């Protein structure tokens, strides 16, 4: 049933008969027959003059026929409404433009015995239509790629568009964009048509067409025009996911969140930041390496190269020579791989350290200069770089005291010891590679011997005033610090302590790793931090 018409779809066979039905706007009699032996769909229209120039309001049609109630929802006809699911059985469609109902499931006998009885149908003098909508979502920011827009065109067709992570809306006869950060959506219903060239251009006779509406596009500067496909504005619906931020608990994260974004998410890439583009490869060396053998890596101009054995143990750099520019590894002569399981595996990396000039929500980054390497899209990564400026290893807070109270204080506790370490003539030596940020206590066990204790790393060595002290840093080829034997002097006693602090050539960094609530997606997860520096 539609505005201005009584419409019937039916099956066969059946005999000639006449049916009469009383509609809201008058009585209609119809006679019909079909002699075919197999069911065949058909449709009859009865034009009602009183409704001819009216328009149906979408989602307002309700009529009964063959013992079923039929209703429309955004251009789709249903019957047998189910309160539990909030829907029914799809029965056909309604064309709001031509005002015709087409049923594929009429829910009754094959031979209709009566015309439909209209129970509800709102009419309006003019059909409202739009070809462009702009709206703002109830909340923001939105999850990228979560926007779905639906609308019913005046011809009854259902239009659907989905968004990508860049905010572009696309679908048949639909285009637009989404501002995920602010929740603003723009949607165009229609199609872009090429309006220049050999043609033909049948749309130029349509009432919506105007040469003033044409526009040009690069690179060919052809003319285009937008052909609207009007929709009823009351049928425009959307689905999306809105992010909601829960206030951060300072006790849980361990810091005051006042300077963090409201949602706790900190961008790793921003305009003006430094980024590192890098690609790491692994090459397996031949077995049975000999003295002076050269291993050619697949590429040159490397940033670094490391050699490990099959157990993952790092082979010391004094066992081979690396030519980063040429991309070669030359084994030592004589070769010394005792204790290492072959074949060896070489890890090498190429990279560019660049200034980021623009960041797009799609994930596209722009940089200030051209890349110096060709990177693989499958293996290359982009990392953010946190810059700290000039840093240097050093020591501070050198003092002594009579007894060690197991309190890591940066000032004297109690009285000073009778003896002192002479750091004026023999200063404590530290290197950028070896020094770490640590508070140290050298506690004497007798007048000449002492224990070397770090606040975080504990007892690491013993020493004597007769020997220069250089405790090894296991992660570096350099010691944590060096105290020369000439600086000790005399007068030390058991229980005395020498206190000082070392500060490494690294800035303190605090990492907070958060996991969103929800089911486990992957059993393992990890990230890698690389400390790097440049020396002049």
C-alpha positions as CSV (number, residue, x, y, z in Angstrom):
1,X,0.0,0.0,0.0
2,X,1.3,3.4,-0.8
3,X,0.2,7.0,-1.4
4,X,-2.3,7.1,-4.2
5,X,-2.4,3.4,-4.8
6,X,-3.7,0.0,-3.7
7,X,-1.1,-2.5,-4.7
8,X,-1.3,-6.3,-4.6
9,X,1.4,-8.9,-5.4
10,X,0.1,-12.5,-5.7
11,X,0.8,-16.0,-6.8
12,X,-1.1,-18.4,-9.2
13,X,-3.1,-20.4,-10.3
14,X,-6.5,-19.0,-9.4
15,X,-9.7,-18.4,-11.2
16,X,-11.4,-15.1,-12.2
17,X,-13.0,-13.4,-9.3
18,X,-14.0,-9.9,-8.1
19,X,-13.1,-8.5,-4.7
20,X,-14.3,-5.3,-3.0
21,X,-12.5,-3.5,-0.3
22,X,-13.3,-0.3,1.6
23,X,-10.3,1.9,2.1
24,X,-9.9,5.0,4.3
25,X,-10.5,7.2,1.2
26,X,-13.2,5.3,-0.7
27,X,-14.4,1.9,-2.0
28,X,-12.4,0.1,-4.7
29,X,-13.5,-2.9,-6.6
30,X,-11.0,-5.0,-8.7
31,X,-11.4,-8.0,-11.0
32,X,-8.4,-10.2,-12.0
33,X,-7.5,-13.7,-13.1
34,X,-4.5,-15.7,-14.1
35,X,-4.7,-19.0,-16.0
36,X,-1.1,-20.0,-15.7
37,X,-0.3,-23.4,-14.1
38,X,2.7,-22.2,-12.1
39,X,2.9,-19.4,-9.6
40,X,3.8,-16.1,-11.1
41,X,4.2,-12.8,-9.2
42,X,2.0,-9.9,-10.2
43,X,0.9,-6.5,-9.1
44,X,-2.2,-4.3,-9.6
45,X,-2.4,-0.6,-8.9
46,X,-5.6,1.3,-8.2
47,X,-5.0,5.0,-8.4
48,X,-6.9,7.0,-5.7
49,X,-7.5,10.5,-6.9
50,X,-7.7,11.9,-3.4
51,X,-4.1,10.8,-2.7
52,X,-2.5,11.4,-6.0
53,X,-0.6,14.5,-5.0
54,X,0.2,13.5,-1.4
55,X,3.5,12.2,0.0
56,X,4.0,9.4,2.5
57,X,5.9,10.1,5.7
58,X,8.5,7.2,6.1
59,X,7.9,4.7,8.8
60,X,4.2,5.6,9.1
61,X,2.6,2.9,6.9
62,X,0.5,0.1,8.5
63,X,-2.0,-2.0,6.7
64,X,-3.5,-5.5,7.1
65,X,-3.9,-8.1,4.4
66,X,-4.3,-11.8,4.3
67,X,-4.4,-12.0,8.1
68,X,-1.1,-10.2,8.5
69,X,-0.1,-6.7,9.6
70,X,2.4,-5.0,7.3
71,X,4.6,-2.0,8.3
72,X,7.5,-0.1,6.8
73,X,10.9,0.7,8.3
74,X,13.2,2.9,6.3
75,X,12.0,1.6,2.9
76,X,11.7,-2.0,3.9
77,X,8.3,-3.7,4.5
78,X,7.8,-6.2,7.3
79,X,5.1,-8.4,8.8
80,X,4.7,-10.5,11.9
81,X,6.3,-8.2,14.4
82,X,8.3,-9.9,17.2
83,X,8.4,-7.9,20.4
84,X,11.4,-9.9,21.7
85,X,13.6,-9.1,18.8
86,X,12.0,-5.7,17.9
87,X,11.7,-6.7,14.3
88,X,9.7,-8.9,12.0
89,X,9.8,-10.9,8.8
90,X,11.0,-9.0,5.7
91,X,8.1,-8.9,3.3
92,X,9.2,-6.5,0.5
93,X,10.0,-2.8,0.0
94,X,8.3,0.6,-0.3
95,X,9.3,3.2,-2.8
96,X,8.7,6.6,-1.3
97,X,9.2,8.4,-4.6
98,X,6.9,6.3,-6.8
99,X,4.6,5.4,-3.9
100,X,4.5,1.7,-4.6
101,X,4.7,-1.2,-2.2
102,X,6.3,-4.4,-3.7
103,X,5.7,-7.5,-1.6
104,X,7.7,-10.8,-1.9
105,X,6.1,-12.4,1.1
106,X,2.5,-11.6,1.7
107,X,2.0,-14.1,4.5
108,X,-1.3,-15.6,3.4
109,X,-3.0,-17.8,0.8
110,X,-1.7,-17.9,-2.7
111,X,-5.0,-16.4,-3.9
112,X,-5.8,-13.1,-2.2
113,X,-9.4,-12.6,-1.4
114,X,-9.4,-8.9,-0.5
115,X,-7.6,-5.7,-0.9
116,X,-5.4,-4.3,1.9
117,X,-7.0,-2.3,4.6
118,X,-4.9,0.8,5.6
119,X,-4.7,1.3,9.3
120,X,-2.0,4.0,9.5
121,X,-0.4,6.3,6.9
122,X,0.8,9.8,7.4
123,X,0.8,12.2,4.5
124,X,2.4,15.5,3.7
125,X,1.9,17.9,0.9
126,X,5.6,18.0,0.0
127,X,8.2,15.3,0.4
128,X,11.2,16.6,2.5
129,X,14.5,15.6,1.0
130,X,18.2,16.5,1.4
131,X,21.3,15.6,-0.4
132,X,23.8,16.9,2.2
133,X,23.8,16.6,6.0
134,X,26.2,17.8,8.6
135,X,26.0,16.8,12.2
136,X,27.9,16.3,15.4
137,X,28.0,13.1,17.4
138,X,26.8,13.1,21.0
139,X,30.4,12.5,22.2
140,X,34.0,12.7,21.1
141,X,36.6,11.6,20.3
142,X,35.4,8.7,18.1
143,X,37.2,5.5,17.4
144,X,38.7,5.7,14.0
145,X,37.0,3.5,11.4
146,X,33.8,3.1,13.5
147,X,31.4,5.4,11.7
148,X,28.5,3.9,9.7
149,X,25.9,6.1,8.1
150,X,22.6,4.9,6.8
151,X,19.7,6.6,5.0
152,X,16.7,5.8,2.8
153,X,16.6,7.5,-0.6
154,X,13.3,8.8,-2.0
155,X,13.2,5.8,-4.4
156,X,13.2,3.5,-1.4
157,X,16.8,2.2,-1.7
158,X,18.9,1.9,1.4
159,X,22.2,3.9,1.3
160,X,25.1,2.8,3.6
161,X,28.5,4.3,4.0
162,X,31.4,3.3,6.3
163,X,34.5,5.3,7.3
164,X,38.2,4.4,7.1
165,X,40.8,5.3,9.7
166,X,41.6,8.5,7.8
167,X,38.0,9.7,8.3
168,X,36.9,9.2,4.7
169,X,33.2,8.1,4.3
170,X,32.5,5.9,1.2
171,X,29.6,3.8,0.0
172,X,27.3,3.4,-3.1
173,X,26.0,6.9,-3.8
174,X,27.5,8.3,-0.5
175,X,30.6,10.2,0.3
176,X,31.8,12.4,3.1
177,X,34.3,12.7,5.9
178,X,34.5,12.3,9.7
179,X,36.4,14.5,12.2
180,X,37.2,11.8,14.8
181,X,38.7,14.2,17.3
182,X,35.7,16.6,17.4
183,X,32.9,14.2,16.3
184,X,31.8,16.3,13.3
185,X,30.4,14.4,10.3
186,X,29.7,15.6,6.7
187,X,27.8,13.3,4.3
188,X,26.9,13.8,0.6
189,X,24.2,11.7,-0.9
190,X,24.8,11.4,-4.7
191,X,27.5,10.7,-7.2
192,X,30.3,12.7,-8.8
193,X,30.0,12.7,-12.6
194,X,32.6,13.6,-15.3
195,X,31.0,16.5,-17.1
196,X,33.5,17.2,-19.8
197,X,34.8,15.2,-22.8
198,X,33.0,13.4,-25.6
199,X,29.9,12.6,-23.5
200,X,27.0,11.7,-23.7
201,X,25.7,13.7,-20.7
202,X,22.1,12.7,-20.2
203,X,21.9,14.4,-16.8
204,X,22.2,17.8,-18.3
205,X,18.5,17.9,-19.0
206,X,17.7,17.1,-15.3
207,X,16.2,19.9,-13.2
208,X,19.1,19.7,-10.7
209,X,21.8,20.4,-13.3
210,X,23.4,23.7,-13.7
211,X,26.7,24.7,-15.4
212,X,27.4,27.0,-12.5
213,X,27.6,23.9,-10.3
214,X,30.5,22.4,-12.3
215,X,34.0,22.3,-10.8
216,X,37.5,21.2,-11.9
217,X,39.9,18.7,-10.5
218,X,43.6,18.2,-10.9
219,X,45.6,17.0,-12.7
220,X,43.6,17.1,-16.0
221,X,41.3,20.0,-14.9
222,X,38.3,18.1,-16.2
223,X,34.9,19.4,-15.2
224,X,32.8,17.4,-12.8
225,X,29.3,17.8,-11.4
226,X,27.6,16.3,-8.3
227,X,24.3,14.5,-9.1
228,X,22.3,14.4,-5.8
229,X,20.4,11.3,-4.7
230,X,17.9,12.9,-2.3
231,X,17.1,11.1,1.0
232,X,14.4,11.6,3.6
233,X,16.2,13.4,6.5
234,X,14.2,11.5,9.1
235,X,15.8,8.3,7.9
236,X,19.4,9.4,8.3
237,X,21.0,7.2,11.1
238,X,24.5,6.6,12.2
239,X,26.5,4.2,14.4
240,X,29.9,4.9,15.9
241,X,32.0,4.3,19.0
242,X,32.8,7.1,21.3
243,X,35.8,7.0,23.6
244,X,35.1,7.8,27.2
245,X,38.0,8.7,29.5
246,X,38.1,7.5,33.1
247,X,39.9,9.9,35.5
248,X,43.4,8.6,36.2
249,X,44.2,7.5,39.8
250,X,47.5,9.0,40.9
251,X,48.0,6.2,43.4
252,X,47.6,3.5,40.6
253,X,49.9,5.1,38.0
254,X,52.4,6.5,40.5
255,X,52.6,10.1,39.3
256,X,50.4,13.2,39.4
257,X,48.3,13.0,36.2
258,X,47.6,16.7,36.1
259,X,49.9,17.3,33.1
260,X,48.6,14.2,31.2
261,X,45.8,14.3,28.7
262,X,42.4,13.6,30.1
263,X,42.3,10.1,28.6
264,X,45.9,9.4,29.7
265,X,47.1,8.8,26.1
266,X,50.3,10.6,25.1
267,X,51.0,10.9,21.4
268,X,54.3,9.3,20.4
269,X,54.5,11.4,17.2
270,X,54.0,15.1,17.0
271,X,55.0,17.9,14.6
272,X,58.5,19.1,15.5
273,X,59.4,15.8,17.2
274,X,62.4,13.7,16.0
275,X,61.6,10.2,14.7
276,X,63.8,7.3,13.7
277,X,62.9,5.2,10.6
278,X,64.7,1.9,10.8
279,X,64.8,-1.6,9.3
280,X,66.6,-4.6,10.9
281,X,67.7,-7.7,9.1
282,X,69.3,-11.0,10.2
283,X,71.9,-12.9,8.2
284,X,73.1,-16.4,9.0
285,X,76.8,-16.8,8.4
286,X,78.3,-19.9,6.8
287,X,79.4,-22.6,9.2
288,X,83.1,-23.5,9.6
289,X,84.4,-19.9,9.5
290,X,88.1,-19.5,9.0
291,X,90.6,-16.8,10.0
292,X,90.1,-13.5,8.1
293,X,86.9,-14.7,6.3
294,X,84.8,-11.9,5.0
295,X,81.0,-12.1,5.4
296,X,79.1,-9.9,3.0
297,X,75.8,-8.6,4.3
298,X,72.9,-7.8,1.9
299,X,73.3,-4.1,2.3
300,X,75.7,-1.3,3.2
301,X,75.7,2.1,4.9
302,X,74.6,0.4,8.1
303,X,73.9,2.0,11.5
304,X,75.2,-0.9,13.4
305,X,75.8,-4.7,13.2
306,X,76.0,-7.2,16.0
307,X,77.1,-10.9,15.9
308,X,75.5,-13.6,18.0
309,X,75.8,-17.3,18.1
310,X,72.9,-19.8,17.9
311,X,72.2,-19.5,21.7
312,X,71.8,-15.7,21.3
313,X,75.1,-15.0,23.1
314,X,76.8,-11.8,21.9
315,X,80.2,-12.4,20.3
316,X,82.7,-9.7,21.6
317,X,83.6,-7.1,19.0
318,X,87.3,-8.0,19.4
319,X,86.7,-11.3,17.6
320,X,85.8,-9.6,14.2
321,X,85.9,-6.3,12.4
322,X,82.9,-4.4,11.0
323,X,82.8,-2.1,8.0
324,X,79.4,-0.4,8.3
325,X,79.7,1.5,5.0
326,X,80.6,-1.6,3.0
327,X,78.3,-3.9,4.9
328,X,81.0,-6.6,5.7
329,X,82.1,-8.6,8.7
330,X,85.7,-9.8,8.7
331,X,86.6,-12.5,11.2
332,X,89.7,-12.1,13.4
333,X,93.1,-13.5,12.4
334,X,93.6,-15.8,14.1
335,X,89.9,-16.7,14.5
336,X,88.7,-17.2,18.1
337,X,85.1,-18.5,18.4
338,X,85.7,-20.9,21.2
339,X,82.6,-21.3,23.3
340,X,80.2,-20.0,20.6
341,X,77.8,-22.2,18.7
342,X,77.9,-21.8,14.9
343,X,76.4,-20.7,12.6
344,X,76.7,-17.2,13.7
345,X,73.8,-14.7,13.1
346,X,74.5,-11.1,12.2
347,X,71.9,-8.4,13.1
348,X,72.2,-5.2,11.1
349,X,70.2,-2.1,10.8
350,X,69.7,0.8,8.5
351,X,68.0,4.0,9.7
352,X,67.3,7.7,9.2
353,X,66.9,10.1,12.1
354,X,64.6,12.9,10.9
355,X,62.5,15.9,12.0
356,X,58.8,15.2,11.7
357,X,57.0,18.1,10.0
358,X,53.4,16.8,9.9
359,X,51.3,14.1,11.5
360,X,48.0,12.9,10.0
361,X,45.3,10.9,11.8
362,X,45.7,8.3,9.1
363,X,49.2,7.5,10.3
364,X,51.0,9.4,7.6
365,X,54.1,11.2,8.7
366,X,55.9,13.9,6.8
367,X,59.6,14.6,7.4
368,X,62.0,17.5,6.7
369,X,64.3,15.7,4.2
370,X,64.5,12.8,1.8
371,X,65.3,9.3,3.1
372,X,68.8,8.0,2.5
373,X,67.8,4.3,2.3
374,X,65.2,2.3,0.6
375,X,63.0,0.6,3.3
376,X,60.8,-2.4,3.1
377,X,57.1,-1.7,3.9
378,X,56.9,-5.2,5.5
379,X,59.7,-4.9,8.0
380,X,60.6,-1.2,8.5
381,X,59.4,0.6,11.7
382,X,59.1,4.1,12.9
383,X,60.1,5.0,16.4
384,X,59.8,8.2,18.4
385,X,63.0,9.7,19.8
386,X,63.1,11.4,23.2
387,X,65.9,14.0,23.2
388,X,67.7,15.2,26.3
389,X,70.3,17.5,25.0
390,X,74.0,17.3,26.3
391,X,74.6,14.8,29.0
392,X,77.8,13.7,30.7
393,X,78.8,11.1,33.3
394,X,80.0,12.7,36.6
395,X,80.2,12.2,40.4
396,X,78.8,14.3,43.2
397,X,78.4,14.4,47.0
398,X,81.7,13.0,48.1
399,X,82.0,12.8,51.9
400,X,83.0,10.4,54.6
401,X,81.6,9.5,58.0
402,X,82.6,7.5,61.1
403,X,80.1,4.7,60.9
404,X,77.7,3.3,58.2
405,X,74.1,3.5,59.4
406,X,72.7,1.8,56.2
407,X,70.9,5.1,55.4
408,X,71.4,6.4,51.8
409,X,71.7,10.1,52.7
410,X,73.2,12.7,50.5
411,X,74.5,14.6,53.6
412,X,76.7,13.5,56.5
413,X,75.1,11.5,59.2
414,X,76.9,11.8,62.6
415,X,80.6,12.7,62.5
416,X,83.1,12.7,59.7
417,X,85.9,10.0,59.6
418,X,89.4,11.0,60.6
419,X,90.7,10.1,57.1
420,X,89.5,11.5,53.8
421,X,89.8,10.7,50.1
422,X,91.9,13.3,48.2
423,X,89.7,14.0,45.1
424,X,91.4,17.3,44.4
425,X,94.6,15.7,43.2
426,X,93.1,12.3,42.4
427,X,89.5,12.9,41.3
428,X,87.1,9.9,40.8
429,X,87.1,9.0,37.1
430,X,83.8,8.2,35.3
431,X,83.1,7.6,31.7
432,X,79.9,8.1,29.7
433,X,79.8,4.4,28.8
434,X,80.5,3.0,32.2
435,X,78.9,5.3,34.8
436,X,75.3,4.8,36.0
437,X,73.1,6.8,38.2
438,X,73.8,5.2,41.6
439,X,74.6,6.1,45.2
440,X,77.7,4.3,46.4
441,X,79.1,3.4,49.9
442,X,82.6,2.0,50.4
443,X,82.4,0.5,53.9
444,X,85.7,-0.4,55.6
445,X,86.0,-3.9,57.1
446,X,89.5,-3.1,58.5
447,X,92.0,-0.1,58.1
448,X,92.9,-1.1,54.5
449,X,90.0,-3.2,53.0
450,X,86.4,-2.2,52.2
451,X,83.2,-3.5,50.5
452,X,81.8,-1.6,47.5
453,X,78.0,-1.4,47.8
454,X,75.5,0.2,45.4
455,X,72.1,1.4,46.6
456,X,70.3,-0.5,43.9
457,X,72.8,-3.1,42.7
458,X,74.1,-4.2,46.2
459,X,77.6,-5.5,47.0
460,X,79.5,-5.7,43.7
461,X,83.2,-5.8,44.8
462,X,85.8,-5.5,47.5
463,X,88.7,-3.2,47.4
464,X,91.9,-2.1,49.1
465,X,93.6,1.2,49.7
466,X,96.7,-0.3,48.2
467,X,95.1,-0.9,44.9
468,X,93.3,1.3,42.3
469,X,89.6,0.4,42.3
470,X,87.7,0.0,39.0
471,X,84.6,-2.2,39.4
472,X,83.4,-3.6,36.1
473,X,80.1,-2.6,34.6
474,X,78.9,-5.9,33.1
475,X,76.9,-4.1,30.4
476,X,79.9,-2.1,29.2
477,X,83.6,-2.5,28.6
478,X,84.2,0.4,31.0
479,X,84.1,0.4,34.8
480,X,81.4,2.1,36.9
481,X,84.1,4.4,38.2
482,X,87.8,4.5,39.1
483,X,89.3,5.5,42.5
484,X,93.1,5.8,42.4
485,X,95.1,4.3,45.2
486,X,97.1,7.5,45.7
487,X,94.0,9.3,46.9
488,X,93.3,7.2,50.0
489,X,96.0,8.4,52.4
490,X,96.0,6.9,55.9
491,X,93.9,6.9,59.1
492,X,91.0,4.7,57.9
493,X,89.3,2.4,60.5
494,X,86.8,-0.5,60.4
495,X,83.3,0.9,60.1
496,X,84.3,4.1,58.3
497,X,82.4,4.8,55.1
498,X,83.2,6.8,52.0
499,X,80.0,8.0,50.3
500,X,79.6,9.5,46.8
501,X,77.1,9.4,43.9
502,X,77.7,8.8,40.2
503,X,75.4,10.2,37.6
504,X,75.3,8.4,34.2
505,X,75.2,10.1,30.8
506,X,71.5,9.1,30.6
507,X,68.4,11.0,31.6
508,X,66.0,9.3,34.0
509,X,63.0,7.9,32.1
510,X,59.7,6.6,33.7
511,X,57.7,4.1,31.7
512,X,54.0,3.4,32.3
513,X,52.6,0.5,30.3
514,X,48.8,0.3,30.4
515,X,46.5,-2.5,29.2
516,X,42.9,-1.8,28.2
517,X,40.3,-4.0,29.9
518,X,38.9,-6.8,27.8
519,X,39.6,-10.3,26.6
520,X,43.2,-11.4,25.8
521,X,44.0,-10.7,22.2
522,X,47.6,-11.9,22.0
523,X,49.5,-14.1,24.6
524,X,52.7,-12.0,24.5
525,X,53.5,-8.4,24.0
526,X,56.8,-6.4,24.2
527,X,58.5,-3.2,23.3
528,X,62.1,-2.3,22.9
529,X,64.1,0.7,24.1
530,X,67.4,1.8,22.6
531,X,69.6,4.3,24.3
532,X,71.7,6.2,21.8
533,X,74.0,9.1,21.8
534,X,76.3,11.2,19.7
535,X,79.8,12.3,20.7
536,X,81.6,15.3,19.3
